[in-house]
Amino acid sequence: MSRNLTMLTDLYELTMMQGYFKTGNNRTVVFDAFHRRNPDDGGYSISCGLEQVIDYINDLHFSDEDIAYLRSTGLFEEDFLDYLRTFRFTGDIYAIPEGTVMFPREPIVKVIAPIMQAQLLETTILNIINHQSLIATKAARIVYAANGGGIMEFGLRRAQGPDAGIYGARAAVIAGCVGTSNVLTGQMFGVPVMGTHAHSWIMSFPDELTAFREYAKIYPNACTLLVDTYDTLKSGVPHAIQVFQEMRAAGIPLHNYGIRLDSGDLAYLTKKARAMLDEAGFSDAKIAASSDLDEYLISSLKTQGARIDSWGVGTNLITSKDTPAFGGVYKLAAIMGDDGNFVPKIKLSENSEKITNPGNKTIYRVYDRNGMIVADLIALADEKIDGNQPLLLFDPVETWKKTLLKPGEYTLREILVPIFKSGQCIYKSPKVMDIQAYCKKEMATLWDESKRLVNPHQVHVDLSQRLYDVKKSLLDEYAKV
């Protein structure tokens, strides 16, 4: 869905642009968008939102109405407003493809462009990438906790507005949800939509049995009955069984059918319901559950032996309730010098986590012989890491921690790919369900120790020797000031 988001920005991006314009400072620069910590103190994140970033940049322009509004603020001069009339993005962008497992401190999006252009992109890139990567990461954790049980994204009514509902559902499906209740997301992105009925359906009929019969009559091939409106075990499940018996007696094939619970002790109730269904001869009936689920509750219910085949997850997924922000940032990493070479730049902080990695960079993913992730290696973009040579990995902070990989013990993959060249998009976004399949393969390269929900192993993100030396020299230089 294309729409002009050019004015979806913070004011200071525009005032800085005018400052650059007035001072004649429009050198080509490198900006990195990256995150410092994984959500939920997890061991990984999932990249998401690139397709919407592409749409945003492809439609980047200032309309007459935009310029008139900016003039009305009294902050912008006419020569700068005239410049905005023909403004277009002319730079290069590299990014980690959607659905890729990623880790803190490595560029998710790298922008190489004149500084006025690169500066403007900051807010919107972060808005899009932060939100969708957050929800995709949350969904991946929930899918992992379900351990094969299908996760249905049911959060639209609790999302923080239409966009959060639409694109949050998109991100959730990319990360492994089997479908969404959000019909517009299904229409826009070709993903499965699913749902049953509400308690109001039951309550609108004279009795529960009549409500079940009418629903089964209308949807015989998708008959999942909500059994907890009145009394799950004394009324709901027995009435569902009665309807299933009537359907079987009438010669109606029973497939894609079952019950759903939305309240109560899900472990106890689903075990009892499973026994009742099996005893009545409906062992293939599925049991779905909802009710404020998240990865921790799902994991606990599975430990308790809950008999749940699919899980409807709403609020805690679509809002990432316990970690409501991704925390991605956008930092200047290099400025082109008069000789055409990039001069590395670094941001310092008393908090070592906030010290940036300088220069024009790329990322190599390091795998073992079995295709499992060993580490990520951030290197300068003009470095070529030879996989036929020994590879020394070392912690960039605790440098005495080292691992030497011999040739044949590892393989490399560069995970930053070109998206725009000279302002033209050269990348075609895959369909959402294809991204989902790719994400599943990505998750399979991650060790279970890094996927566990509590106290996961943190994958190492190391620096090449050249990049480490550049960073150290800048730190030493500023230490003399």
C-alpha positions as CSV (number, residue, x, y, z in Angstrom):
1,M,0.0,0.0,0.0
2,S,1.8,3.2,-1.2
3,R,1.2,6.4,0.6
4,N,3.3,9.5,1.1
5,L,4.9,9.5,4.5
6,T,7.5,12.2,3.8
7,M,6.1,14.5,6.6
8,L,6.1,11.6,9.1
9,T,9.2,12.9,10.7
10,D,10.5,14.7,13.7
11,L,10.8,18.5,13.3
12,Y,14.5,18.5,14.0
13,E,15.2,16.4,10.9
14,L,13.8,19.2,8.8
15,T,15.5,22.0,10.8
16,M,18.8,20.1,10.5
17,M,18.2,19.7,6.8
18,Q,17.8,23.5,6.4
19,G,21.0,24.0,8.5
20,Y,22.9,21.7,6.2
21,F,21.4,23.6,3.2
22,K,22.3,27.0,4.6
23,T,25.9,26.0,5.5
24,G,26.5,24.2,2.2
25,N,27.2,21.0,4.1
26,N,25.8,18.2,2.0
27,R,28.6,15.6,2.0
28,T,27.8,12.0,1.4
29,V,27.6,10.2,4.7
30,V,26.9,6.7,6.2
31,F,24.1,6.2,8.8
32,D,23.4,2.9,10.5
33,A,20.1,1.9,12.0
34,F,20.7,-0.7,14.7
35,H,19.4,-1.9,18.1
36,R,21.3,-2.2,21.3
37,R,19.4,-4.9,23.1
38,N,17.0,-7.7,22.1
39,P,13.4,-7.4,23.3
40,D,12.5,-9.4,26.5
41,D,16.2,-9.9,27.2
42,G,16.1,-12.5,24.5
43,G,18.9,-14.1,22.5
44,Y,17.9,-12.8,19.1
45,S,15.7,-10.5,17.1
46,I,13.9,-10.8,13.8
47,S,14.3,-8.1,11.1
48,C,11.0,-6.9,9.7
49,G,9.5,-3.8,7.9
50,L,11.9,-3.5,5.0
51,E,9.0,-3.6,2.4
52,Q,7.4,-0.6,4.0
53,V,10.7,1.3,4.2
54,I,11.0,0.7,0.4
55,D,7.5,2.0,-0.2
56,Y,8.3,5.1,1.9
57,I,11.5,5.9,0.1
58,N,10.0,5.3,-3.4
59,D,7.3,7.8,-2.6
60,L,9.5,10.3,-0.9
61,H,8.6,13.9,-2.0
62,F,7.2,17.1,-0.7
63,S,3.8,18.1,-2.0
64,D,2.7,21.7,-2.4
65,E,0.5,21.2,0.7
66,D,3.5,20.0,2.6
67,I,5.6,23.0,1.6
68,A,2.7,25.4,2.5
69,Y,2.5,23.8,5.9
70,L,6.2,24.1,6.5
71,R,6.1,27.8,5.4
72,S,3.3,28.4,8.0
73,T,5.5,27.3,10.9
74,G,7.8,30.4,10.3
75,L,10.9,28.2,10.6
76,F,11.9,27.7,7.0
77,E,13.2,30.1,4.4
78,E,12.0,30.3,0.8
79,D,15.2,29.1,-0.8
80,F,15.1,25.9,1.3
81,L,11.4,25.4,0.6
82,D,12.2,25.7,-3.1
83,Y,14.8,23.0,-2.8
84,L,12.3,20.7,-1.2
85,R,10.0,21.0,-4.3
86,T,12.4,18.7,-6.3
87,F,13.6,16.7,-3.4
88,R,14.2,13.0,-4.1
89,F,16.3,10.2,-2.6
90,T,19.4,9.6,-4.7
91,G,21.6,7.5,-2.4
92,D,22.3,3.8,-1.7
93,I,20.6,1.6,1.0
94,Y,21.7,-1.8,2.3
95,A,19.6,-3.8,4.7
96,I,19.2,-7.1,6.4
97,P,16.3,-8.9,4.6
98,E,13.1,-9.4,6.4
99,G,12.8,-12.6,8.4
100,T,16.5,-12.7,9.2
101,V,17.7,-13.5,12.7
102,M,19.8,-10.6,13.8
103,F,21.6,-9.4,16.9
104,P,22.4,-6.1,18.7
105,R,24.9,-3.5,17.4
106,E,24.9,-4.6,13.8
107,P,23.4,-2.4,11.1
108,I,19.8,-3.4,10.2
109,V,19.7,-0.6,7.6
110,K,22.6,1.3,6.2
111,V,22.0,4.5,4.3
112,I,24.7,6.1,2.1
113,A,23.5,9.4,0.8
114,P,24.1,13.2,0.9
115,I,23.5,14.2,4.5
116,M,20.3,16.2,3.9
117,Q,18.7,13.1,2.5
118,A,20.1,10.6,5.0
119,Q,19.1,12.8,7.9
120,L,15.5,13.0,6.7
121,L,15.1,9.2,6.6
122,E,16.0,8.7,10.3
123,T,12.6,9.0,12.0
124,T,10.5,7.0,9.5
125,I,13.0,4.2,9.1
126,L,13.1,3.8,12.8
127,N,9.4,4.0,13.2
128,I,8.8,1.2,10.7
129,I,11.7,-1.1,11.5
130,N,11.4,-0.7,15.3
131,H,7.7,-1.6,15.3
132,Q,7.7,-4.5,12.9
133,S,10.9,-6.0,14.2
134,L,9.6,-5.8,17.8
135,I,6.4,-7.7,16.9
136,A,8.2,-10.2,14.7
137,T,10.6,-11.0,17.6
138,K,7.7,-11.3,20.1
139,A,5.9,-13.6,17.7
140,A,9.0,-15.8,17.1
141,R,9.3,-16.3,20.9
142,I,5.6,-17.3,21.2
143,V,5.9,-19.6,18.2
144,Y,8.9,-21.2,19.8
145,A,7.1,-21.7,23.1
146,A,4.2,-23.4,21.4
147,N,6.7,-26.0,20.0
148,G,4.7,-26.9,16.9
149,G,1.2,-25.8,18.0
150,G,-0.2,-23.2,15.6
151,I,-0.2,-19.6,16.8
152,M,-3.1,-17.5,15.5
153,E,-2.6,-13.7,15.8
154,F,-5.8,-12.3,17.3
155,G,-4.7,-8.8,18.5
156,L,-6.3,-6.2,16.2
157,R,-8.8,-4.8,18.7
158,R,-6.0,-4.3,21.2
159,A,-3.4,-2.8,18.8
160,Q,-2.4,0.8,19.2
161,G,-4.2,2.0,16.1
162,P,-4.9,0.6,12.6
163,D,-1.3,0.7,11.4
164,A,-0.1,-1.2,14.4
165,G,-2.8,-3.8,13.8
166,I,-2.1,-4.2,10.1
167,Y,1.6,-4.2,10.1
168,G,1.9,-6.0,13.5
169,A,-0.1,-8.8,12.1
170,R,2.1,-8.9,9.0
171,A,5.2,-9.1,11.2
172,A,3.6,-11.8,13.4
173,V,2.9,-14.0,10.3
174,I,6.5,-13.5,9.0
175,A,7.8,-14.8,12.4
176,G,5.7,-17.9,12.2
177,C,2.1,-17.3,13.1
178,V,-0.2,-19.6,11.0
179,G,-2.6,-16.8,10.4
180,T,-4.3,-13.6,11.6
181,S,-7.8,-12.5,12.5
182,N,-7.1,-9.2,10.7
183,V,-9.0,-9.4,7.4
184,L,-7.3,-6.3,5.9
185,T,-3.8,-7.7,6.6
186,G,-5.0,-10.9,4.8
187,Q,-6.2,-8.9,1.8
188,M,-3.1,-6.7,1.6
189,F,-0.5,-9.3,2.0
190,G,-2.0,-12.6,1.0
191,V,-1.8,-14.3,4.4
192,P,-4.3,-16.7,6.0
193,V,-7.2,-15.2,7.9
194,M,-8.9,-17.2,10.6
195,G,-11.4,-17.0,13.5
196,T,-14.5,-18.7,15.0
197,H,-17.2,-16.8,16.8
198,A,-17.7,-14.7,19.9
199,H,-19.6,-15.3,23.1
200,S,-22.2,-12.9,21.8
201,W,-23.2,-15.5,19.1
202,I,-24.0,-18.0,21.9
203,M,-25.8,-15.4,23.9
204,S,-27.9,-14.2,21.0
205,F,-29.7,-17.6,20.8
206,P,-32.2,-19.0,23.2
207,D,-29.7,-21.6,24.4
208,E,-26.2,-22.8,23.7
209,L,-27.1,-26.0,21.8
210,T,-29.2,-24.0,19.3
211,A,-26.3,-21.6,18.8
212,F,-23.9,-24.4,18.1
213,R,-26.3,-26.1,15.7
214,E,-26.9,-23.0,13.7
215,Y,-23.1,-22.3,13.5
216,A,-22.4,-25.8,12.4
217,K,-25.2,-25.5,9.7
218,I,-23.6,-22.4,8.2
219,Y,-19.9,-23.5,8.6
220,P,-19.8,-27.3,8.4
221,N,-16.3,-27.2,7.0
222,A,-14.9,-24.9,9.7
223,C,-16.8,-25.7,12.8
224,T,-14.9,-24.7,15.9
225,L,-17.3,-24.0,18.8
226,L,-16.6,-21.7,21.7
227,V,-17.5,-23.8,24.8
228,D,-17.0,-21.5,27.8
229,T,-19.9,-19.1,27.6
230,Y,-21.7,-20.8,30.4
231,D,-20.1,-23.9,31.8
232,T,-17.2,-25.5,29.9
233,L,-17.4,-29.1,31.1
234,K,-21.1,-29.4,32.1
235,S,-22.6,-27.5,29.1
236,G,-20.1,-26.3,26.4
237,V,-18.2,-29.5,25.7
238,P,-21.2,-31.8,26.0
239,H,-23.2,-29.6,23.6
240,A,-20.3,-29.5,21.1
241,I,-20.1,-33.3,21.2
242,Q,-23.8,-33.5,20.6
243,V,-23.6,-31.3,17.5
244,F,-20.6,-33.3,16.2
245,Q,-22.6,-36.5,16.6
246,E,-25.5,-35.0,14.8
247,M,-23.3,-33.8,11.9
248,R,-21.8,-37.3,11.7
249,A,-25.2,-38.9,11.7
250,A,-26.3,-36.6,8.9
251,G,-23.3,-37.7,6.8
252,I,-21.5,-34.4,7.1
253,P,-17.7,-35.0,6.9
254,L,-16.0,-33.8,10.0
255,H,-12.7,-32.0,9.3
256,N,-11.3,-28.7,10.4
257,Y,-13.5,-28.9,13.5
258,G,-13.1,-28.7,17.3
259,I,-13.6,-26.5,20.3
260,R,-12.1,-23.2,21.7
261,L,-11.7,-22.1,25.3
262,D,-11.2,-18.5,26.2
263,S,-11.2,-18.6,30.0
264,G,-10.6,-20.6,33.1
265,D,-7.9,-23.0,34.0
266,L,-6.8,-23.9,30.5
267,A,-4.6,-26.8,31.6
268,Y,-7.3,-28.5,33.7
269,L,-10.1,-27.8,31.3
270,T,-8.4,-28.8,28.1
271,K,-7.3,-32.1,29.6
272,K,-10.8,-32.9,30.7
273,A,-12.2,-31.7,27.4
274,R,-9.7,-33.9,25.5
275,A,-10.8,-36.9,27.4
276,M,-14.5,-36.2,26.8
277,L,-13.9,-35.7,23.0
278,D,-11.8,-38.9,22.7
279,E,-14.4,-41.0,24.7
280,A,-17.1,-39.7,22.3
281,G,-15.1,-40.8,19.3
282,F,-13.8,-37.4,18.2
283,S,-10.1,-37.8,18.8
284,D,-9.3,-35.7,15.7
285,A,-11.2,-32.7,17.0
286,K,-8.8,-29.8,17.7
287,I,-8.7,-27.8,20.9
288,A,-7.9,-24.1,20.5
289,A,-7.3,-21.8,23.4
290,S,-7.0,-18.0,23.9
291,S,-7.1,-15.8,27.1
292,D,-4.3,-13.4,27.6
293,L,-1.6,-15.8,26.4
294,D,2.1,-15.1,25.9
295,E,5.2,-17.2,25.5
296,Y,5.6,-17.7,29.3
297,L,2.0,-18.9,29.9
298,I,2.1,-21.1,26.8
299,S,5.3,-22.7,28.0
300,S,3.8,-23.2,31.5
301,L,0.6,-24.7,30.1
302,K,2.6,-27.1,28.0
303,T,4.6,-28.1,31.0
304,Q,1.4,-28.8,32.8
305,G,0.2,-31.1,30.0
306,A,-2.5,-28.9,28.6
307,R,-4.1,-30.5,25.6
308,I,-4.1,-27.5,23.3
309,D,-3.5,-27.8,19.5
310,S,-3.6,-24.2,18.6
311,W,-3.3,-20.9,20.4
312,G,-5.0,-17.6,19.8
313,V,-2.7,-14.8,21.0
314,G,-3.8,-11.2,21.1
315,T,-2.9,-8.4,23.3
316,N,0.5,-9.6,24.6
317,L,1.6,-10.3,21.0
318,I,0.4,-7.3,19.0
319,T,1.5,-4.8,21.7
320,S,4.6,-6.8,22.8
321,K,3.1,-5.9,26.2
322,D,6.1,-6.6,28.4
323,T,8.6,-4.9,26.1
324,P,6.7,-2.2,24.2
325,A,9.6,-0.7,22.3
326,F,12.4,-2.1,20.2
327,G,14.9,0.7,20.9
328,G,16.5,0.9,17.5
329,V,18.7,4.0,16.9
330,Y,20.2,5.7,13.8
331,K,23.7,7.0,14.1
332,L,26.2,8.7,11.8
333,A,29.1,6.3,11.1
334,A,31.2,8.0,8.4
335,I,31.5,11.2,6.3
336,M,33.1,11.3,2.8
337,G,36.3,13.3,2.7
338,D,37.6,15.4,-0.1
339,D,39.5,12.5,-1.5
340,G,36.3,10.4,-2.0
341,N,37.1,8.1,0.9
342,F,34.9,7.7,4.0
343,V,36.3,9.2,7.2
344,P,35.0,7.0,10.2
345,K,33.0,8.8,12.9
346,I,32.2,7.6,16.4
347,K,29.8,8.6,19.1
348,L,31.2,8.3,22.6
349,S,29.4,7.6,25.8
350,E,30.2,6.8,29.4
351,N,28.0,3.8,28.8
352,S,30.0,1.4,26.7
353,E,26.9,0.0,25.1
354,K,26.2,3.3,23.5
355,I,29.6,3.7,21.9
356,T,29.0,3.3,18.2
357,N,31.0,1.2,15.6
358,P,32.5,3.7,13.1
359,G,32.9,3.5,9.3
360,N,31.2,2.1,6.3
361,K,30.5,-1.5,7.3
362,T,29.0,-4.9,6.4
363,I,28.1,-8.0,8.3
364,Y,29.3,-11.6,7.8
365,R,27.4,-14.4,9.4
366,V,29.7,-17.2,10.5
367,Y,28.3,-20.8,10.5
368,D,29.7,-24.1,11.6
369,R,29.9,-27.2,9.4
370,N,26.3,-28.0,10.2
371,G,24.9,-24.5,9.2
372,M,24.5,-23.3,12.8
373,I,25.3,-19.7,13.7
374,V,28.7,-19.4,15.4
375,A,28.9,-15.6,15.5
376,D,28.4,-12.4,13.4
377,L,31.4,-10.5,12.3
378,I,31.0,-6.8,11.5
379,A,33.7,-5.7,9.1
380,L,34.5,-2.6,6.9
381,A,32.6,-2.7,3.7
382,D,35.8,-2.9,1.6
383,E,37.1,-5.9,3.5
384,K,36.9,-9.3,1.9
385,I,36.9,-12.1,4.5
386,D,38.5,-15.2,2.9
387,G,36.7,-18.3,4.0
388,N,39.7,-20.4,2.9
389,Q,41.9,-18.8,5.6
390,P,41.9,-19.2,9.4
391,L,39.4,-16.8,11.0
392,L,40.2,-15.4,14.4
393,L,37.1,-14.2,16.3
394,F,37.5,-12.1,19.5
395,D,35.3,-10.2,21.8
396,P,35.6,-6.5,21.0
397,V,35.4,-5.6,24.7
398,E,37.0,-8.5,26.5
399,T,39.6,-9.0,23.8
400,W,41.3,-11.9,25.5
401,K,38.3,-14.1,24.7
402,K,39.2,-15.6,21.3
403,T,38.1,-18.4,19.0
404,L,40.2,-19.6,16.0
405,L,38.3,-21.3,13.2
406,K,40.3,-23.3,10.7
407,P,39.5,-23.5,7.0
408,G,36.7,-26.0,6.5
409,E,35.3,-25.5,10.0
410,Y,33.2,-22.5,9.0
411,T,31.3,-20.8,6.2
412,L,30.4,-17.1,5.7
413,R,27.4,-15.3,4.4
414,E,27.1,-11.5,4.0
415,I,23.7,-10.6,5.4
416,L,23.5,-6.9,4.4
417,V,22.2,-6.8,0.9
418,P,21.8,-3.8,-1.6
419,I,18.3,-2.3,-1.7
420,F,18.7,1.0,-3.4
421,K,21.5,2.1,-5.8
422,S,21.7,5.8,-6.8
423,G,18.1,6.3,-5.7
424,Q,16.7,3.4,-7.6
425,C,15.2,0.3,-5.8
426,I,17.0,-2.8,-7.1
427,Y,15.5,-5.2,-4.6
428,K,12.1,-7.0,-4.9
429,S,10.4,-7.8,-1.6
430,P,9.3,-11.5,-1.4
431,K,5.7,-12.3,-0.5
432,V,4.9,-12.5,3.2
433,M,4.4,-16.3,3.2
434,D,7.8,-16.7,1.4
435,I,9.4,-14.5,4.0
436,Q,7.8,-16.7,6.7
437,A,9.4,-19.8,5.1
438,Y,12.7,-18.1,5.0
439,C,12.3,-17.0,8.7
440,K,11.7,-20.6,9.7
441,K,14.9,-21.6,8.1
442,E,16.7,-18.7,9.8
443,M,15.4,-19.8,13.2
444,A,16.7,-23.3,12.5
445,T,20.2,-22.0,12.3
446,L,20.0,-20.6,15.9
447,W,21.0,-22.8,18.8
448,D,18.2,-23.8,21.3
449,E,20.4,-22.2,24.0
450,S,19.8,-18.8,22.3
451,K,16.1,-19.4,21.7
452,R,15.2,-20.2,25.3
453,L,12.9,-17.7,26.9
454,V,14.9,-17.1,30.1
455,N,18.6,-16.3,30.4
456,P,19.4,-17.3,26.8
457,H,22.9,-17.6,25.4
458,Q,23.9,-14.4,23.6
459,V,25.4,-14.8,20.1
460,H,28.7,-13.0,19.8
461,V,28.8,-10.0,17.5
462,D,32.5,-9.4,16.9
463,L,34.5,-6.8,14.9
464,S,37.1,-7.6,12.3
465,Q,40.6,-6.7,13.2
466,R,40.6,-3.7,10.8
467,L,37.4,-2.3,12.2
468,Y,38.5,-2.9,15.8
469,D,41.8,-1.0,15.1
470,V,39.8,1.9,13.5
471,K,37.5,2.0,16.6
472,K,40.4,1.8,19.0
473,S,42.3,4.6,17.3
474,L,39.3,6.9,17.5
475,L,38.8,6.1,21.1
476,D,42.5,6.8,21.8
477,E,42.3,10.0,19.8
478,Y,39.3,11.4,21.8
479,A,40.8,10.2,25.1
480,K,43.6,12.8,24.5
481,V,41.1,15.7,24.2
